[in-house]
């Protein structure tokens, strides 16, 4: 595999898998696909939600609001989520079923209480970078394949930011699953990514 290519694994954490605090249906099904996919890449980066307990995206931190309410959080539209991926908890850990020996570097995100971070590259206000883009450029990477959870949130925004930052992106759809608060959310997200320039890989291998 050309050294200028890298695989980005988005948030393959216990809390996003079935049984977790924000478990995504079928999330566990993609782990074997991802483990196989990693064998084709010399460089693999993982993103990891790493929230403080007082994080502004947690419904419990907004009395009078419920999970999945949408609020204004410091000027940005924010879905309120169940408490998830709290720093140093089991839920924040990468899945033990994931072949972590293949992961070159892991990038925490969502570490600031006042702003969420769906993208693996930036917080939602685009004021704070995670370091992923800088690291990829330091490795002379120009082409990315992206997989993970969730298609309609963190995967989508990771892909869109990667394209905005000048990377060529392939989305490996068989290695993604969506939240789908609305049944069509993932389909809409896939179309946004395609329109932005991502290549949609619909079958693997």
QUIBELGI-V155501 format. One record per pair of residues at least 24 apart in sequence whose ideal C-beta (glycine too) atoms are under 10 Angstrom apart, sorted by the first residue. I is the first residue (numbers start at 0). GAP is how many residues later the second one is. D is the distance in Angstrom with one decimal. If there is no record, write none. Layout:
i:gap:d
I:GAP:D
I:GAP:D
This chain:
i:gap:d
0:38:9.4
0:39:5.6
0:40:5.5
0:41:5.6
0:42:8.6
1:39:9.8
1:40:8.7
1:138:9.9
1:139:9.5
1:140:9.2
1:141:7.6
2:38:9.8
2:39:6.1
2:40:7.2
2:136:7.4
2:137:6.7
2:138:7.8
3:39:9.1
3:132:9.7
3:135:8.3
3:136:5.6
3:137:5.6
3:138:4.9
3:139:6.0
3:164:9.7
4:35:8.8
4:36:6.6
4:37:8.1
4:38:7.4
4:136:6.7
4:137:7.9
4:138:4.5
4:139:7.3
4:140:7.2
4:163:9.1
4:165:9.2
5:35:6.4
5:36:8.2
5:37:4.0
5:38:6.9
5:39:6.1
5:98:8.1
5:99:9.8
5:126:9.8
5:129:9.3
5:130:6.1
5:133:7.0
5:134:10.0
5:135:4.6
5:136:9.2
5:137:7.6
5:138:5.7
5:139:7.6
5:140:9.7
5:161:8.9
6:27:8.5
6:30:6.4
6:31:6.2
6:32:9.9
6:33:7.7
6:34:4.2
6:35:9.3
6:36:7.1
6:37:4.7
6:38:7.4
6:39:9.2
6:95:8.7
6:96:9.2
6:97:9.2
6:137:7.5
6:138:5.1
6:139:7.9
6:140:7.0
6:141:9.9
6:163:9.7
6:165:8.4
6:168:9.4
7:33:9.7
7:35:9.5
7:36:8.0
7:37:5.3
7:38:7.8
7:39:7.1
7:99:9.2
7:112:6.2
7:113:9.4
7:124:7.6
7:128:8.5
7:133:9.7
7:136:5.5
7:137:7.1
7:138:4.7
7:139:7.4
7:140:7.6
7:147:9.1
7:150:6.5
7:151:8.8
7:154:7.4
7:159:9.3
7:161:8.7
7:164:10.0
8:25:6.2
8:28:8.7
8:29:7.9
8:35:6.6
8:36:7.1
8:37:4.4
8:38:7.1
8:39:9.4
8:85:8.5
8:89:7.7
8:91:9.9
8:93:9.4
8:94:7.1
8:97:9.0
8:111:9.1
8:136:9.7
8:137:8.2
8:138:5.9
8:139:5.2
8:140:9.4
8:146:10.0
8:149:10.0
8:166:8.5
9:35:9.7
9:36:7.9
9:37:5.2
9:38:9.3
9:39:9.5
9:99:9.6
9:108:9.3
9:109:9.1
9:110:5.9
9:136:6.5
9:137:7.0
9:138:3.0
9:139:6.3
9:140:8.1
9:141:9.3
9:143:9.2
9:144:5.0
9:145:5.0
9:146:9.5
9:147:9.2
9:148:5.4
9:149:8.9
9:165:9.8
9:166:8.1
10:35:8.3
10:36:5.7
10:37:6.7
10:38:5.5
10:73:9.9
10:74:7.7
10:81:9.9
10:83:8.9
10:98:8.4
10:99:9.4
10:107:9.3
10:109:8.2
10:137:5.6
10:138:5.2
10:139:7.5
10:142:8.9
10:143:5.1
10:144:8.2
10:147:9.0
11:34:6.8
11:35:8.9
11:36:8.6
11:82:5.8
11:83:5.3
11:85:8.9
11:86:5.4
11:88:9.5
11:91:9.6
11:135:8.4
11:136:5.6
11:137:6.5
11:163:9.5
12:33:9.2
12:34:9.3
12:35:6.3
12:36:6.3
12:37:9.3
12:71:8.4
12:72:5.7
12:76:10.0
12:77:9.5
12:78:6.8
12:79:6.0
12:80:6.4
12:81:5.8
12:82:6.8
12:85:9.3
12:135:9.5
12:136:8.0
13:70:9.5
13:71:8.5
13:75:8.7
13:76:5.7
13:77:5.1
13:78:7.4
13:79:5.5
13:80:7.9
13:81:6.1
13:82:8.2
13:83:9.9
14:34:7.6
14:36:9.7
14:66:9.8
14:67:8.5
14:68:8.9
14:69:4.2
14:70:5.0
14:71:8.5
14:74:8.2
14:75:8.3
14:76:3.5
14:77:6.8
14:78:8.8
14:134:9.9
15:33:7.9
15:68:7.4
15:69:7.6
15:75:8.6
15:79:8.8
15:132:8.6
15:133:4.6
15:134:6.9
15:137:9.9
15:138:8.7
15:161:8.7
15:163:8.9
16:74:9.5
16:78:6.0
16:80:8.5
16:81:9.9
16:132:7.8
16:160:9.4
17:159:10.0
18:72:9.9
19:62:9.4
19:64:7.2
19:65:8.8
19:70:8.9
19:71:5.7
19:72:10.0
19:75:9.5
20:37:10.0
20:60:8.6
20:61:5.0
20:62:6.2
20:63:4.3
20:64:7.8
20:65:8.8
20:68:9.3
20:69:9.9
20:70:5.4
20:71:9.9
21:27:9.2
21:45:9.3
21:59:5.9
21:60:5.3
21:61:8.7
21:62:4.3
21:63:7.9
21:69:8.4
21:127:9.3
21:128:8.7
21:157:7.8
22:59:9.6
22:61:9.3
22:68:9.9
22:126:9.6
22:156:9.8
23:125:5.2
23:126:5.4
23:127:8.9
23:128:9.7
23:129:9.6
23:152:9.7
23:153:5.0
23:154:7.0
23:155:5.8
23:156:8.6
24:152:6.9
24:153:8.7
24:154:8.7
24:155:8.0
25:123:9.6
25:150:9.8
25:151:4.8
25:152:9.0
26:68:8.8
26:121:9.2
26:122:5.4
26:123:8.1
26:149:9.5
26:150:5.0
26:151:9.6
26:152:9.8
27:67:7.8
27:69:7.3
27:149:9.0
28:145:9.2
28:146:9.5
28:148:7.3
29:65:10.0
29:68:9.9
29:117:7.0
29:118:7.7
29:119:7.6
29:142:9.2
29:143:10.0
29:144:7.3
29:145:4.9
29:146:6.7
29:147:5.9
29:174:9.9
30:64:5.9
30:65:9.6
30:66:4.6
30:67:5.8
30:68:8.9
30:144:8.9
31:65:7.9
31:66:9.8
31:67:9.7
31:143:9.5
32:114:7.6
32:139:7.8
32:141:5.5
32:142:4.5
32:143:9.3
32:171:6.2
32:172:9.0
33:61:9.2
33:63:9.3
33:64:6.6
33:65:8.2
33:68:9.3
33:113:5.6
33:114:7.6
33:138:8.5
33:140:9.6
33:141:5.2
33:142:9.6
33:170:9.8
34:62:7.9
34:63:6.8
34:64:4.6
34:65:10.0
34:67:7.7
34:140:9.7
35:63:9.3
35:139:8.9
35:168:7.9
35:169:7.3
36:65:9.5
36:108:7.4
36:110:6.3
36:135:6.3
36:137:8.9
36:138:5.9
36:167:6.8
36:168:8.6
37:60:8.8
37:61:6.2
37:62:9.7
37:63:9.2
37:64:4.1
37:65:7.8
37:66:10.0
37:109:9.3
37:137:10.0
38:60:8.7
38:63:7.4
39:105:8.5
39:165:9.1
40:61:7.9
40:63:8.8
40:103:9.9
40:104:7.4
41:60:9.6
41:62:8.1
41:97:9.4
42:59:9.9
42:60:9.7
42:61:5.2
42:62:8.4
42:92:9.4
42:93:8.1
42:96:5.9
42:97:9.8
42:98:6.5
42:101:9.7
43:55:9.4
43:56:9.6
43:57:9.9
43:58:5.4
43:59:5.1
43:60:5.2
43:61:8.2
43:62:9.7
43:101:9.7
44:58:7.4
44:59:6.2
44:60:5.4
44:61:7.3
44:62:6.3
44:75:7.7
44:85:10.0
44:87:6.2
44:90:7.1
44:91:7.2
44:94:9.2
44:96:9.0
44:99:8.9
45:48:6.4
45:52:8.2
45:54:8.0
45:56:9.6
45:57:4.9
45:58:8.6
45:59:7.6
45:60:4.6
45:61:7.2
45:62:9.9
45:74:8.7
45:86:9.8
45:102:8.3
46:47:10.0
46:59:7.5
46:60:5.2
46:61:7.9
46:62:5.7
46:63:9.4
46:70:8.8
46:71:9.9
46:72:8.4
46:73:3.7
46:74:8.8
46:83:7.3
46:85:7.0
46:99:9.8
46:101:7.5
46:107:7.2
46:108:9.7
46:111:6.9
47:37:7.5
47:39:9.9
47:44:6.9
47:45:8.5
47:46:6.6
47:58:5.5
47:59:6.9
47:60:5.2
47:61:6.9
47:62:8.9
47:63:9.9
47:72:9.1
47:82:9.8
48:32:9.9
48:35:6.9
48:36:3.6
48:37:9.1
48:38:9.4
48:42:9.1
48:43:6.6
48:59:7.8
48:60:6.2
48:61:4.9
48:62:9.1
48:67:9.2
48:68:7.7
48:69:9.3
48:100:9.9
48:105:7.7
49:35:6.6
49:36:8.5
49:37:5.3
49:38:8.8
49:42:6.1
49:56:9.4
49:57:9.2
49:58:3.7
49:59:6.6
49:60:6.2
49:61:5.3
49:67:9.1
49:80:10.0
50:30:9.4
50:32:8.2
50:33:7.2
50:34:5.3
50:35:5.6
50:36:6.5
50:38:9.5
50:40:9.7
50:41:7.6
50:57:9.4
50:58:9.1
50:59:5.0
50:60:7.2
50:61:9.3
50:62:8.2
50:65:8.6
50:66:9.0
51:34:7.4
51:35:6.1
51:58:8.8
51:59:7.0
51:60:8.1
51:61:5.3
52:30:7.4
52:33:5.3
52:34:7.7
52:36:9.1
52:60:9.0
53:32:9.8
53:59:5.0
53:60:9.6
54:26:8.9
54:28:8.1
54:29:9.1
54:30:8.9
54:31:7.9
54:32:9.5
54:55:6.8
54:56:8.8
54:57:8.4
54:58:5.4
54:59:8.8
54:60:9.3
54:61:7.5
54:62:10.0
55:24:9.0
55:54:9.8
55:56:8.7
55:57:5.7
55:58:5.6
55:59:7.0
55:60:6.9
56:24:5.3
56:25:9.8
56:26:9.2
56:27:8.7
56:53:7.4
56:56:9.2
56:58:8.8
56:59:4.4
56:60:9.2
56:61:9.5
56:67:9.3
57:24:7.5
57:25:4.8
57:26:7.8
57:28:8.7
57:55:9.5
57:58:9.8
58:24:7.8
60:52:8.5
67:111:9.8
67:113:6.2
69:111:9.9
72:41:7.4
72:42:7.1
72:43:7.1
72:51:8.5
72:52:9.6
73:40:5.4
73:41:6.2
73:42:9.9
73:50:9.4
73:51:7.4
74:40:9.4
74:49:10.0
74:50:7.6
75:38:9.7
75:39:6.8
75:40:7.7
75:47:9.3
75:48:5.3
75:49:6.0
75:50:9.9
76:47:9.0
77:37:8.7
77:38:6.1
77:46:7.8
78:37:8.5
78:39:9.7
78:74:8.2
78:100:9.2
78:102:7.5
80:35:8.6
80:72:9.5
80:98:9.4
83:26:9.7
84:24:9.6
84:25:7.3
86:24:7.7
103:31:9.1
103:35:8.5
104:26:9.0
104:27:8.5
104:30:6.3
104:31:9.7
104:34:9.3
105:26:9.9
106:24:6.0
106:25:4.7
106:26:9.7
106:28:7.6
108:45:8.3
108:49:9.4
109:44:9.3
115:37:9.5
115:38:9.8
115:41:9.9
116:37:8.4
116:40:8.6
116:41:10.0
117:32:9.0
117:34:9.7
117:35:5.1
117:36:4.8
117:37:8.8
117:38:7.5
117:39:4.0
117:40:7.6
117:42:9.5
117:43:9.1
118:34:9.5
118:35:7.1
118:36:9.5
118:37:8.7
118:38:3.9
118:39:5.0
118:40:8.7
118:41:7.4
118:42:4.4
118:43:8.4
118:45:9.6
119:26:8.4
119:28:8.8
119:34:7.1
119:35:8.9
119:37:8.1
119:38:4.2
119:39:9.3
119:41:7.5
119:42:8.0
120:36:8.3
120:37:6.5
120:38:9.8
120:39:9.2
120:40:4.1
120:41:6.5
120:43:8.5
120:44:6.5
120:46:9.4
121:35:8.4
121:36:9.5
121:39:5.7
121:42:9.3
121:43:9.0
123:33:7.8
125:35:8.2
125:38:9.3
128:32:9.6
128:36:9.6
129:28:9.9
129:31:9.8
131:26:8.5
131:29:9.0
131:30:8.7
131:33:9.3
132:28:7.9
132:29:7.8
132:31:9.8
132:32:5.1
132:33:9.0
132:34:8.1
133:31:9.9
135:26:8.6
135:29:8.6
135:31:7.1
136:28:8.7
136:29:8.9
136:30:9.2
140:26:7.4
140:27:10.0
141:24:7.9
141:25:6.4
141:26:6.3
142:24:6.8
142:25:4.6
142:26:7.8
142:27:7.6
142:56:9.8
143:24:7.0
143:25:5.0
143:26:7.2
143:27:9.4
143:54:9.4
144:24:7.6
144:25:4.7
144:26:7.8
144:27:5.6
144:30:8.8
144:54:9.1
144:56:7.6
144:59:9.9
145:24:7.2
145:25:5.4
145:26:6.9
145:29:8.8
145:30:8.0
145:47:8.8
145:52:8.0
145:55:9.8
146:24:7.8
146:25:4.5
146:26:8.6
146:27:8.4
146:28:3.5
146:29:5.8
146:30:9.9
146:54:9.4
146:57:9.0
147:24:9.2
147:27:7.2
147:28:6.3
147:29:8.5
148:26:9.7
148:27:7.1
148:28:5.6
148:29:8.1
148:30:8.2
149:26:7.8
149:27:6.5
149:28:5.1
149:29:4.5
149:30:8.3
149:35:8.9
149:36:8.0
149:39:8.8
150:25:4.5
150:26:6.3
150:27:3.7
150:28:8.0
150:29:8.3
150:34:8.1
150:35:4.4
150:36:9.1
150:37:10.0
150:38:5.6
150:39:6.8
150:42:8.9
151:24:9.4
151:25:9.6
151:26:4.4
151:27:5.6
151:28:6.4
151:29:8.0
151:30:8.7
151:32:9.3
151:33:4.0
151:34:4.8
151:35:8.8
151:36:7.4
151:37:4.3
151:38:8.6
151:40:9.5
152:25:7.9
152:26:6.1
152:28:9.4
152:32:8.5
152:33:9.6
152:36:7.9
153:25:9.4
154:31:9.1
154:34:7.5
154:35:9.5
154:38:8.3
155:29:9.1
155:30:8.6
155:32:9.0
155:33:4.1
155:34:8.2
155:36:6.5
155:37:6.1
155:40:9.6
155:42:9.6
156:32:9.1
156:35:9.9
156:36:9.7
157:35:9.7
158:30:8.7
158:31:9.6
158:33:8.7
158:34:4.8
158:35:9.7
158:37:7.4
158:38:9.3
158:39:5.3
158:41:10.0
159:29:9.3
159:32:7.0
159:33:6.6
159:35:10.0
159:36:5.6
159:37:9.4
159:38:8.3
161:31:9.8
161:34:9.5
161:35:9.8
161:36:8.4
162:30:8.0
162:33:5.0
162:34:5.1
162:35:6.4
163:32:8.0
163:33:9.6
166:30:9.8
166:31:9.9
167:29:7.9
167:30:8.8
167:31:7.9
168:24:7.7
168:27:8.5
168:28:7.2
168:29:4.6
168:30:7.1
168:31:9.9
169:28:6.9
169:29:4.4
169:30:7.9
169:31:5.4
170:27:5.1
170:28:7.1
170:29:5.4
170:30:6.4
170:31:9.2
171:27:9.7
171:28:9.0
171:29:4.9
171:30:9.1
171:31:9.5
171:32:5.8
172:27:6.0
172:28:6.0
172:29:5.2
172:30:8.1
172:31:8.0
173:27:7.6
173:28:7.5
173:29:6.5
173:30:4.3
173:31:9.0
174:26:8.8
174:29:6.5
175:25:10.0
